[in-house]
Amino acid sequence: MNSSLHDKLIAAARNTPPDDRVPYAFEKRIMAQLAGQTAADPWGLWSRGLSRAAIYCVIFMLILSASSFFVPSVNQDSLSQAVDQTLFAAIDNTPDNPAN
């Protein structure tokens, strides 16, 4: 800021009488809040965001686990049978249509 402009602003502020609507010790409370503030910690912001994301991921995982446990499956084959069918489908040499 230009020093002459700064000086003019300070002089204008000092010439202005205090307003009665301003609460008692308002400027001291504002200055105390400004002095108490610290610089933003980028690692703190990242850790706070990641911890919140982890909580939501765990909640989503629990919902999916509960839904897979309680909702009946359409396919009645077990997982091992499904894996066997998938793996042996490539080497299955029997014709699809036995009439051919």
All heavy atoms as an XYZ file, in Angstrom:
765
protein
N       0.855     -1.169      0.000
C       0.000      0.000      0.000
C       0.897      1.226      0.000
O       1.942      1.262      0.620
C      -0.915     -0.024      1.217
C      -1.845      1.156      1.306
S      -2.890      1.197      2.756
C      -4.004     -0.099      2.419
N       0.460      2.203     -0.688
C       1.184      3.461     -0.766
C       1.222      4.105      0.624
O       0.233      4.146      1.338
C       0.468      4.374     -1.765
C       1.270      5.581     -2.126
O       2.264      5.880     -1.456
N       0.860      6.275     -3.163
N       2.409      4.633      1.009
C       2.543      5.172      2.364
C       1.717      6.448      2.562
O       1.190      6.684      3.650
C       4.008      5.433      2.693
O       4.497      6.459      1.882
N       1.589      7.270      1.516
C       0.781      8.482      1.674
C      -0.695      8.114      1.823
O      -1.415      8.724      2.620
C       0.984      9.425      0.494
O       0.515      8.838     -0.693
N      -1.158      7.128      1.083
C      -2.537      6.664      1.212
C      -2.754      6.047      2.596
O      -3.776      6.291      3.242
C      -2.865      5.640      0.122
C      -4.258      5.040      0.161
C      -5.310      6.139     -0.004
C      -4.412      3.976     -0.895
N      -1.766      5.294      3.056
C      -1.838      4.699      4.397
C      -1.937      5.778      5.464
O      -2.756      5.689      6.392
C      -0.607      3.807      4.622
C      -0.607      3.123      5.944
N       0.071      3.631      7.025
C      -1.215      1.992      6.357
C      -0.116      2.834      8.063
N      -0.884      1.814      7.674
N      -1.123      6.797      5.322
C      -1.156      7.902      6.293
C      -2.490      8.637      6.263
O      -3.035      9.009      7.314
C      -0.015      8.892      6.015
C       1.362      8.269      6.265
O       1.408      7.271      7.024
O       2.342      8.774      5.698
N      -3.044      8.837      5.053
C      -4.340      9.508      4.942
C      -5.435      8.678      5.597
O      -6.309      9.210      6.282
C      -4.690      9.749      3.477
C      -3.865     10.827      2.834
C      -4.252     10.990      1.366
C      -3.359     12.009      0.674
N      -3.692     12.123     -0.753
N      -5.387      7.360      5.390
C      -6.399      6.488      6.001
C      -6.299      6.489      7.521
O      -7.319      6.538      8.224
C      -6.263      5.056      5.465
C      -6.764      4.830      4.046
C      -6.429      3.409      3.589
C      -8.261      5.064      3.964
N      -5.093      6.454      8.029
C      -4.903      6.476      9.483
C      -5.373      7.811     10.058
O      -6.035      7.865     11.094
C      -3.427      6.208      9.838
C      -3.038      4.774      9.437
C      -3.140      6.455     11.310
C      -3.777      3.704     10.197
N      -5.054      8.910      9.373
C      -5.482     10.230      9.850
C      -7.006     10.358      9.819
O      -7.615     10.889     10.756
C      -4.840     11.322      8.991
N      -7.632      9.841      8.759
C      -9.099      9.882      8.680
C      -9.724      9.030      9.768
O     -10.742      9.416     10.363
C      -9.553      9.412      7.302
N      -9.135      7.895     10.065
C      -9.672      7.027     11.117
C      -9.537      7.669     12.481
O     -10.418      7.548     13.333
C      -8.962      5.671     11.092
N      -8.455      8.368     12.700
C      -8.253      9.014     14.005
C      -9.156     10.229     14.179
O      -9.525     10.576     15.301
C      -6.787      9.414     14.158
C      -5.910      8.205     14.388
C      -4.501      8.592     14.646
N      -3.723      7.368     14.916
C      -2.442      7.262     14.772
N      -1.749      8.297     14.366
N      -1.824      6.141     15.036
N      -9.525     10.877     13.080
C     -10.387     12.059     13.161
C     -11.864     11.677     13.311
O     -12.674     12.525     13.673
C     -10.211     12.950     11.929
C      -8.868     13.645     11.942
O      -8.282     13.864     13.006
N      -8.357     13.984     10.773
N     -12.194     10.442     13.012
C     -13.589     10.002     13.127
C     -13.893      9.680     14.587
O     -13.176      8.894     15.227
C     -13.820      8.742     12.266
O     -13.441      9.029     10.926
C     -15.268      8.305     12.314
N     -14.942     10.276     15.148
C     -15.270      9.977     16.552
C     -15.816      8.553     16.683
O     -16.434      8.025     15.755
C     -16.335     11.014     16.895
C     -16.906     11.431     15.598
C     -15.839     11.262     14.575
N     -15.571      7.915     17.806
C     -16.069      6.546     18.006
C     -17.591      6.523     18.043
O     -18.233      7.442     18.556
C     -15.469      6.121     19.334
C     -14.976      7.346     19.979
C     -14.799      8.388     18.937
N     -18.142      5.483     17.483
C     -19.593      5.326     17.423
C     -20.074      4.652     18.705
O     -19.425      3.758     19.238
C     -19.940      4.461     16.206
C     -21.409      4.542     15.862
O     -22.166      5.218     16.575
O     -21.785      3.916     14.841
N     -21.231      5.089     19.173
C     -21.778      4.517     20.403
C     -22.375      3.130     20.200
O     -22.616      2.407     21.160
C     -22.855      5.443     20.969
C     -22.277      6.757     21.452
O     -21.063      6.768     21.762
O     -23.027      7.749     21.524
N     -22.619      2.756     18.961
C     -23.204      1.441     18.689
C     -22.187      0.310     18.766
O     -22.549     -0.842     18.775
C     -23.850      1.437     17.310
C     -25.034      2.399     17.231
C     -25.583      2.433     15.852
N     -24.551      3.037     14.973
C     -24.672      3.179     13.679
N     -25.753      2.792     13.078
N     -23.724      3.731     12.964
N     -20.906      0.638     18.775
C     -19.867     -0.396     18.842
C     -19.823     -0.977     20.251
O     -19.788     -0.227     21.228
C     -18.489      0.201     18.463
C     -17.397     -0.844     18.602
C     -18.525      0.763     17.053
N     -19.875     -2.298     20.387
C     -19.857     -2.889     21.725
C     -18.553     -2.602     22.455
O     -17.519     -2.306     21.854
C     -20.010     -4.383     21.466
C     -20.312     -4.545     20.038
C     -19.994     -3.274     19.348
N     -18.612     -2.752     23.777
C     -17.459     -2.472     24.620
C     -16.327     -3.453     24.300
O     -16.545     -4.656     24.192
C     -17.864     -2.610     26.095
C     -16.732     -2.413     27.048
C     -16.208     -1.137     27.274
C     -16.169     -3.490     27.712
C     -15.163     -0.954     28.143
C     -15.118     -3.316     28.586
C     -14.620     -2.033     28.801
O     -13.577     -1.847     29.666
N     -15.110     -2.932     24.133
C     -13.890     -3.687     23.880
C     -13.976     -4.530     22.615
O     -13.385     -5.603     22.511
C     -13.529     -4.559     25.076
N     -14.700     -4.021     21.635
C     -14.845     -4.737     20.373
C     -13.502     -4.912     19.675
O     -13.163     -6.003     19.198
C     -15.832     -3.984     19.472
C     -15.994     -4.585     18.116
C     -16.711     -5.756     17.948
C     -15.429     -3.988     16.996
C     -16.866     -6.319     16.697
C     -15.578     -4.541     15.747
C     -16.301     -5.701     15.592
N     -12.716     -3.849     19.601
C     -11.438     -3.918     18.902
C     -10.467     -4.863     19.607
O      -9.676     -5.549     18.958
C     -10.815     -2.524     18.737
C     -10.320     -1.874     20.016
C     -11.415     -1.182     20.806
O     -12.575     -1.167     20.348
O     -11.118     -0.660     21.892
N     -10.545     -4.946     20.930
C      -9.652     -5.853     21.653
C     -10.033     -7.306     21.384
O      -9.164     -8.164     21.247
C      -9.707     -5.564     23.146
C      -9.077     -4.231     23.491
C      -9.064     -3.998     24.962
C      -8.426     -2.621     25.237
N      -8.383     -2.294     26.624
N     -11.328     -7.600     21.285
C     -11.734     -8.966     20.981
C     -11.317     -9.370     19.569
O     -10.858    -10.488     19.336
C     -13.253     -9.109     21.139
C     -13.665     -9.156     22.599
C     -15.132     -9.402     22.731
N     -15.774     -8.080     22.655
C     -17.025     -7.880     22.311
N     -17.794     -8.896     22.010
N     -17.517     -6.672     22.267
N     -11.447     -8.438     18.629
C     -11.042     -8.736     17.257
C      -9.543     -8.970     17.188
O      -9.069     -9.919     16.551
C     -11.463     -7.592     16.302
C     -12.982     -7.485     16.259
C     -10.892     -7.799     14.919
C     -13.688     -8.701     15.728
N      -8.778     -8.121     17.846
C      -7.317     -8.282     17.812
C      -6.891     -9.568     18.512
O      -5.927    -10.220     18.095
C      -6.644     -7.070     18.470
C      -6.821     -5.769     17.683
S      -6.340     -5.891     15.950
C      -4.582     -5.995     16.118
N      -7.594     -9.974     19.559
C      -7.262    -11.219     20.243
C      -7.554    -12.418     19.345
O      -6.793    -13.388     19.316
C      -8.049    -11.331     21.546
N      -8.637    -12.358     18.576
C      -8.931    -13.452     17.656
C      -7.907    -13.527     16.537
O      -7.524    -14.603     16.104
C     -10.333    -13.296     17.077
C     -11.426    -13.615     18.063
C     -12.793    -13.503     17.415
O     -12.923    -13.138     16.254
N     -13.819    -13.804     18.194
N      -7.474    -12.368     16.036
C      -6.469    -12.357     14.977
C      -5.134    -12.894     15.478
O      -4.424    -13.577     14.747
C      -6.295    -10.943     14.429
C      -7.461    -10.396     13.615
C      -7.187     -8.957     13.210
C      -7.712    -11.263     12.398
N      -4.772    -12.579     16.709
C      -3.495    -13.054     17.257
C      -3.536    -14.549     17.535
O      -2.513    -15.221     17.473
C      -3.176    -12.297     18.543
N      -4.702    -15.106     17.814
C      -4.816    -16.523     18.138
C      -4.832    -17.433     16.933
O      -4.685    -18.645     17.059
N      -4.971    -16.879     15.738
C      -5.034    -17.718     14.545
C      -3.639    -18.162     14.136
O      -2.671    -17.420     14.222
C      -5.684    -16.964     13.399
C      -7.153    -16.731     13.608
C      -7.781    -16.078     12.398
O      -7.083    -15.635     11.497
N      -9.087    -16.009     12.400
N      -3.549    -19.421     13.683
C      -2.290    -19.961     13.202
C      -2.394    -20.177     11.699
O      -3.474    -20.164     11.131
C      -1.968    -21.280     13.895
O      -3.023    -22.204     13.633
C      -1.827    -21.081     15.399
N      -1.257    -20.402     11.103
C      -1.235    -20.658      9.667
C      -1.861    -22.014      9.376
O      -1.819    -22.925     10.197
C       0.204    -20.629      9.171
N      -2.464    -22.126      8.201
C      -3.117    -23.380      7.818
C      -2.071    -24.464      7.601
O      -1.026    -24.223      6.988
C      -3.922    -23.171      6.548
N      -2.354    -25.656      8.132
C      -1.458    -26.797      7.987
C      -1.970    -27.679      6.854
O      -3.039    -28.289      6.983
C      -1.420    -27.579      9.297
C      -0.488    -28.762      9.236
O       0.421    -28.756      8.387
O      -0.668    -29.681     10.064
N      -1.250    -27.759      5.724
C      -1.764    -28.573      4.603
C      -1.845    -30.062      4.955
O      -2.747    -30.753      4.505
C      -0.771    -28.315      3.479
C       0.431    -27.756      4.120
C       0.004    -27.109      5.385
N      -0.920    -30.559      5.755
C      -0.980    -31.979      6.136
C      -2.179    -32.244      7.046
O      -2.790    -33.311      6.981
C       0.301    -32.409      6.833
C       1.454    -32.445      5.888
C       2.497    -31.570      5.837
C       1.669    -33.366      4.821
N       3.338    -31.897      4.822
C       2.858    -32.998      4.187
C       0.956    -34.454      4.345
C       3.349    -33.707      3.095
C       1.457    -35.153      3.258
C       2.639    -34.784      2.646
N      -2.506    -31.278      7.869
C      -3.680    -31.426      8.724
C      -4.965    -31.464      7.910
O      -5.870    -32.236      8.195
N      -5.026    -30.625      6.875
C      -6.201    -30.633      6.008
C      -6.340    -31.960      5.279
O      -7.424    -32.517      5.166
C      -6.108    -29.474      5.014
C      -6.190    -28.069      5.612
C      -5.947    -27.018      4.530
C      -7.535    -27.865      6.262
N      -5.192    -32.473      4.779
C      -5.229    -33.761      4.074
C      -5.632    -34.887      5.013
O      -6.443    -35.745      4.672
C      -3.854    -34.081      3.474
C      -3.698    -33.545      2.096
C      -3.000    -32.446      1.726
C      -4.271    -34.070      0.902
N      -3.097    -32.255      0.379
C      -3.861    -33.249     -0.153
C      -5.068    -35.162      0.629
C      -4.249    -33.485     -1.460
C      -5.458    -35.400     -0.685
C      -5.046    -34.564     -1.701
N      -5.059    -34.899      6.206
C      -5.371    -35.989      7.128
C      -6.832    -35.932      7.567
O      -7.473    -36.974      7.710
C      -4.442    -35.954      8.330
O      -4.668    -34.789      9.084
N      -7.349    -34.746      7.763
C      -8.762    -34.617      8.142
C      -9.666    -35.116      7.006
O     -10.615    -35.862      7.237
C      -9.071    -33.167      8.473
C     -10.430    -32.992      9.126
C     -10.713    -31.563      9.550
N      -9.528    -30.884     10.068
C      -9.201    -29.643      9.775
N      -9.951    -28.929      8.990
N      -8.120    -29.096     10.274
N      -9.343    -34.756      5.781
C     -10.146    -35.198      4.638
C     -10.064    -36.695      4.425
O     -11.069    -37.361      4.159
N      -8.865    -37.247      4.555
C      -8.707    -38.692      4.363
C      -9.382    -39.489      5.464
O      -9.940    -40.561      5.208
C      -7.220    -39.044      4.281
C      -6.518    -38.577      3.017
C      -5.031    -38.881      3.089
C      -7.131    -39.227      1.790
N      -9.345    -38.993      6.696
C     -10.013    -39.723      7.773
C     -11.522    -39.704      7.568
O     -12.198    -40.706      7.811
C      -9.635    -39.138      9.132
O     -10.100    -37.807      9.240
N     -12.064    -38.594      7.093
C     -13.499    -38.559      6.793
C     -13.834    -39.513      5.652
O     -14.848    -40.212      5.690
C     -13.929    -37.146      6.433
C     -13.959    -36.233      7.617
C     -14.390    -34.855      7.232
N     -14.332    -33.959      8.375
C     -14.404    -32.664      8.299
N     -14.545    -32.091      7.124
N     -14.345    -31.927      9.374
N     -12.988    -39.555      4.631
C     -13.239    -40.464      3.513
C     -13.152    -41.914      3.970
O     -13.928    -42.758      3.513
C     -12.237    -40.198      2.390
N     -12.228    -42.216      4.871
C     -12.101    -43.588      5.363
C     -13.342    -44.011      6.135
O     -13.806    -45.152      6.014
C     -10.865    -43.705      6.249
N     -13.907    -43.097      6.897
C     -15.133    -43.419      7.647
C     -16.265    -43.751      6.684
O     -16.972    -44.752      6.864
C     -15.502    -42.238      8.567
C     -14.482    -42.126      9.691
C     -16.912    -42.406      9.121
C     -14.617    -40.865     10.513
N     -16.420    -42.958      5.632
C     -17.484    -43.223      4.668
C     -17.225    -44.524      3.911
O     -18.161    -45.255      3.578
C     -17.649    -42.059      3.706
C     -18.242    -40.840      4.372
C     -17.555    -39.645      4.420
C     -19.490    -40.903      4.971
C     -18.093    -38.539      5.040
C     -20.042    -39.807      5.601
C     -19.332    -38.626      5.625
O     -19.878    -37.529      6.244
N     -15.978    -44.839      3.623
C     -15.663    -46.090      2.935
C     -16.004    -47.288      3.820
O     -16.524    -48.298      3.337
C     -14.185    -46.117      2.538
S     -13.796    -45.018      1.178
N     -15.714    -47.208      5.091
C     -16.031    -48.307      6.007
C     -17.549    -48.475      6.118
O     -18.059    -49.605      6.100
C     -15.392    -48.050      7.393
C     -15.943    -48.993      8.433
C     -13.890    -48.178      7.298
N     -18.269    -47.374      6.184
C     -19.736    -47.458      6.242
C     -20.288    -48.080      4.962
O     -21.148    -48.969      5.003
C     -20.336    -46.053      6.473
C     -20.017    -45.583      7.886
C     -21.842    -46.059      6.242
C     -20.362    -44.130      8.142
N     -19.762    -47.693      3.820
C     -20.194    -48.258      2.543
C     -19.877    -49.744      2.478
O     -20.685    -50.551      2.011
C     -19.526    -47.495      1.397
C     -19.957    -47.927      0.036
C     -21.252    -47.668     -0.400
C     -19.087    -48.584     -0.798
C     -21.647    -48.065     -1.666
C     -19.477    -48.986     -2.056
C     -20.768    -48.726     -2.494
N     -18.700    -50.145      2.963
C     -18.314    -51.553      2.966
C     -19.241    -52.363      3.867
O     -19.650    -53.472      3.512
C     -16.875    -51.701      3.444
C     -16.393    -53.126      3.477
S     -14.885    -53.313      4.382
C     -15.427    -52.932      6.031
N     -19.598    -51.828      5.020
C     -20.502    -52.538      5.923
C     -21.892    -52.692      5.310
O     -22.523    -53.749      5.451
C     -20.583    -51.804      7.265
C     -19.322    -51.866      8.123
C     -19.484    -50.994      9.359
C     -19.014    -53.289      8.505
N     -22.363    -51.673      4.616
C     -23.666    -51.763      3.959
C     -23.644    -52.823      2.865
O     -24.557    -53.642      2.746
C     -24.080    -50.384      3.402
C     -24.413    -49.441      4.551
C     -25.262    -50.503      2.452
C     -24.624    -48.010      4.130
N     -22.576    -52.840      2.059
C     -22.468    -53.851      1.007
C     -22.352    -55.251      1.594
O     -22.946    -56.201      1.076
C     -21.267    -53.559      0.113
C     -21.436    -52.429     -0.878
C     -20.161    -52.253     -1.687
C     -22.613    -52.688     -1.784
N     -21.607    -55.403      2.669
C     -21.468    -56.714      3.305
C     -22.797    -57.186      3.863
O     -23.170    -58.349      3.697
C     -20.430    -56.649      4.429
O     -19.188    -56.287      3.915
N     -23.510    -56.290      4.498
C     -24.815    -56.667      5.056
C     -25.801    -57.003      3.955
O     -26.559    -57.976      4.076
C     -25.343    -55.530      5.928
N     -25.771    -56.237      2.879
C     -26.713    -56.531      1.791
C     -26.374    -57.845      1.112
O     -27.264    -58.584      0.721
C     -26.733    -55.393      0.780
O     -25.498    -55.312      0.108
N     -25.104    -58.183      0.972
C     -24.754    -59.464      0.353
C     -25.068    -60.629      1.278
O     -25.298    -61.736      0.825
C     -23.280    -59.481     -0.035
O     -22.473    -59.491      1.119
N     -25.101    -60.394      2.555
C     -25.398    -61.460      3.504
C     -26.899    -61.675      3.643
O     -27.365    -62.814      3.710
C     -24.791    -61.118      4.873
C     -24.968    -62.182      5.890
C     -24.243    -63.360      5.813
C     -25.865    -62.022      6.930
C     -24.407    -64.353      6.752
C     -26.041    -63.005      7.873
C     -25.314    -64.180      7.784
N     -27.677    -60.607      3.660
C     -29.109    -60.736      3.927
C     -29.977    -60.846      2.681
O     -31.063    -61.394      2.740
C     -29.593    -59.548      4.769
C     -29.064    -59.571      6.176
C     -28.193    -58.602      6.614
C     -29.421    -60.590      7.047
C     -27.685    -58.624      7.906
C     -28.926    -60.624      8.333
C     -28.049    -59.638      8.762
N     -29.517    -60.312      1.571
C     -30.316    -60.372      0.352
C     -30.056    -61.717     -0.311
O     -28.902    -62.094     -0.532
C     -29.946    -59.210     -0.600
C     -30.653    -59.357     -1.927
C     -30.268    -57.890      0.060
N     -31.115    -62.475     -0.626
C     -30.892    -63.789     -1.244
C     -30.347    -63.635     -2.654
O     -30.700    -62.719     -3.385
C     -32.279    -64.416     -1.241
C     -33.226    -63.288     -1.139
C     -32.527    -62.206     -0.400
N     -29.503    -64.541     -3.016
C     -28.876    -64.512     -4.321
C     -29.768    -65.210     -5.335
O     -30.459    -66.172     -5.033
C     -27.509    -65.169     -4.209
O     -27.156    -65.804     -5.359
N     -29.756    -64.725     -6.569
C     -30.544    -65.343     -7.635
C     -29.888    -66.641     -8.059
O     -30.540    -67.650     -8.297
C     -30.667    -64.369     -8.824
C     -31.359    -65.030     -9.977
C     -31.377    -63.107     -8.395
N     -28.574    -66.627     -8.141
C     -27.817    -67.807     -8.548
C     -27.636    -68.715     -7.336
O     -27.073    -68.311     -6.340
C     -26.472    -67.377     -9.118
C     -25.748    -68.526     -9.772
O     -26.267    -69.630     -9.829
N     -24.567    -68.237    -10.265
N     -28.095    -69.938     -7.433
C     -28.019    -70.856     -6.300
C     -26.694    -71.603     -6.251
O     -26.423    -72.325     -5.310
C     -29.178    -71.859     -6.370
C     -30.533    -71.200     -6.232
C     -30.711    -70.481     -4.899
O     -30.212    -70.925     -3.872
N     -31.388    -69.349     -4.923
N     -25.860    -71.473     -7.284
C     -24.557    -72.131     -7.278
C     -23.655    -71.484     -6.251
O     -23.705    -70.296     -6.005
C     -23.907    -72.025     -8.657
C     -24.687    -72.790     -9.701
O     -25.443    -73.716     -9.308
O     -24.548    -72.453    -10.889
N     -22.840    -72.303     -5.659
C     -21.881    -71.748     -4.719
C     -20.750    -71.083     -5.487
O     -20.626    -71.233     -6.704
C     -21.342    -72.840     -3.804
O     -20.569    -73.735     -4.565
N     -19.931    -70.380     -4.788
C     -18.829    -69.670     -5.435
C     -17.852    -70.659     -6.062
O     -17.347    -70.434     -7.161
C     -18.117    -68.781     -4.412
C     -16.923    -67.995     -4.936
C     -17.368    -67.027     -6.030
C     -16.251    -67.248     -3.813
N     -17.592    -71.775     -5.393
C     -16.656    -72.750     -5.948
C     -17.205    -73.373     -7.221
O     -16.457    -73.619     -8.177
C     -16.330    -73.819     -4.914
O     -17.491    -74.558     -4.590
N     -18.513    -73.620     -7.269
C     -19.093    -74.168     -8.488
C     -19.022    -73.155     -9.621
O     -18.765    -73.515    -10.774
C     -20.539    -74.569     -8.237
C     -20.669    -75.770     -7.329
C     -22.125    -76.052     -6.973
O     -22.984    -75.198     -7.158
N     -22.376    -77.257     -6.463
N     -19.240    -71.902     -9.328
C     -19.175    -70.861    -10.356
C     -17.758    -70.720    -10.891
O     -17.542    -70.575    -12.100
C     -19.652    -69.534     -9.783
N     -16.762    -70.829    -10.011
C     -15.371    -70.742    -10.455
C     -15.023    -71.946    -11.307
O     -14.368    -71.828    -12.353
C     -14.430    -70.621     -9.230
C     -12.981    -70.792     -9.636
C     -14.640    -69.288     -8.546
N     -15.460    -73.131    -10.891
C     -15.189    -74.341    -11.689
C     -15.817    -74.242    -13.069
O     -15.184    -74.571    -14.076
C     -15.727    -75.575    -10.965
C     -14.870    -75.978     -9.789
O     -13.713    -75.506     -9.708
O     -15.360    -76.761     -8.944
N     -17.043    -73.790    -13.140
C     -17.716    -73.670    -14.437
C     -17.014    -72.658    -15.319
O     -16.873    -72.853    -16.524
C     -19.175    -73.275    -14.239
C     -20.014    -74.381    -13.653
C     -21.436    -73.926    -13.369
O     -21.761    -72.749    -13.534
N     -22.270    -74.859    -12.917
N     -16.547    -71.588    -14.733
C     -15.876    -70.546    -15.518
C     -14.534    -71.027    -16.030
O     -14.179    -70.820    -17.197
C     -15.683    -69.285    -14.660
O     -16.949    -68.857    -14.179
C     -15.039    -68.184    -15.458
N     -13.783    -71.725    -15.165
C     -12.452    -72.184    -15.579
C     -12.534    -73.319    -16.594
O     -11.737    -73.385    -17.528
C     -11.656    -72.638    -14.358
C     -11.226    -71.514    -13.404
C     -10.523    -72.098    -12.191
C     -10.314    -70.543    -14.123
N     -13.485    -74.222    -16.409
C     -13.575    -75.375    -17.312
C     -14.398    -75.082    -18.552
O     -14.465    -75.914    -19.445
C     -14.157    -76.579    -16.570
C     -13.226    -77.116    -15.509
C     -13.656    -77.277    -14.207
C     -11.919    -77.435    -15.817
C     -12.803    -77.746    -13.231
C     -11.060    -77.911    -14.845
C     -11.501    -78.066    -13.554
N     -14.989    -73.935    -18.659
C     -15.758    -73.585    -19.853
C     -14.848    -73.463    -21.066
O     -15.242    -73.809    -22.183
C     -16.513    -72.284    -19.630
N     -13.615    -73.046    -20.863
C     -12.692    -72.879    -21.985
C     -12.215    -74.220    -22.518
O     -11.914    -74.343    -23.710
C     -11.507    -72.038    -21.551
N     -12.150    -75.247    -21.702
C     -11.633    -76.544    -22.167
C     -12.741    -77.577    -22.345
O     -12.477    -78.736    -22.623
C     -10.575    -77.090    -21.196
C     -11.156    -77.249    -19.789
C      -9.350    -76.217    -21.184
C     -10.219    -77.954    -18.832
N     -13.949    -77.156    -22.206
C     -15.063    -78.076    -22.395
C     -15.225    -78.354    -23.887
O     -15.489    -77.455    -24.672
C     -16.332    -77.461    -21.804
C     -17.468    -78.464    -21.779
O     -17.206    -79.672    -21.944
O     -18.616    -78.019    -21.570
N     -15.072    -79.614    -24.294
C     -15.117    -79.978    -25.711
C     -16.441    -80.601    -26.129
O     -16.591    -80.975    -27.276
C     -13.987    -80.959    -26.041
C     -12.639    -80.285    -25.953
O     -12.532    -79.089    -26.198
N     -11.616    -81.041    -25.605
N     -17.350    -80.723    -25.224
C     -18.629    -81.320    -25.596
C     -19.426    -80.329    -26.421
O     -19.427    -79.126    -26.143
C     -19.438    -81.704    -24.347
O     -19.640    -80.554    -23.553
C     -18.725    -82.775    -23.562
N     -20.073    -80.802    -27.444
C     -20.863    -79.875    -28.268
C     -22.082    -79.385    -27.491
O     -22.627    -80.093    -26.659
C     -21.267    -80.713    -29.465
C     -21.121    -82.115    -29.026
C     -20.089    -82.156    -27.951
N     -22.470    -78.141    -27.796
C     -23.627    -77.557    -27.124
C     -24.910    -78.263    -27.526
O     -25.794    -78.468    -26.726
C     -23.738    -76.069    -27.447
C     -22.610    -75.277    -26.813
O     -22.048    -75.756    -25.805
O     -22.302    -74.178    -27.318
N     -24.974    -78.624    -28.795
C     -26.169    -79.287    -29.293
C     -25.820    -80.749    -29.576
O     -25.117    -81.049    -30.526
C     -26.654    -78.589    -30.561
C     -28.017    -79.065    -30.983
O     -28.589    -79.950    -30.353
N     -28.521    -78.459    -32.033
N     -26.280    -81.709    -28.778
C     -25.903    -83.108    -28.985
C     -26.475    -83.679    -30.282
O     -26.002    -84.697    -30.748
C     -26.460    -83.833    -27.766
C     -27.313    -82.887    -27.037
C     -27.070    -81.532    -27.579
N     -27.428    -83.062    -30.940
C     -28.001    -83.576    -32.182
C     -27.027    -83.441    -33.342
O     -27.120    -84.145    -34.325
C     -29.285    -82.834    -32.498
N     -26.030    -82.559    -33.256
C     -25.075    -82.362    -34.358
C     -24.073    -83.444    -34.404
O     -23.283    -83.945    -34.118
C     -24.409    -81.014    -34.278
C     -25.379    -79.884    -34.556
O     -26.412    -80.097    -35.186
N     -25.065    -78.718    -34.060
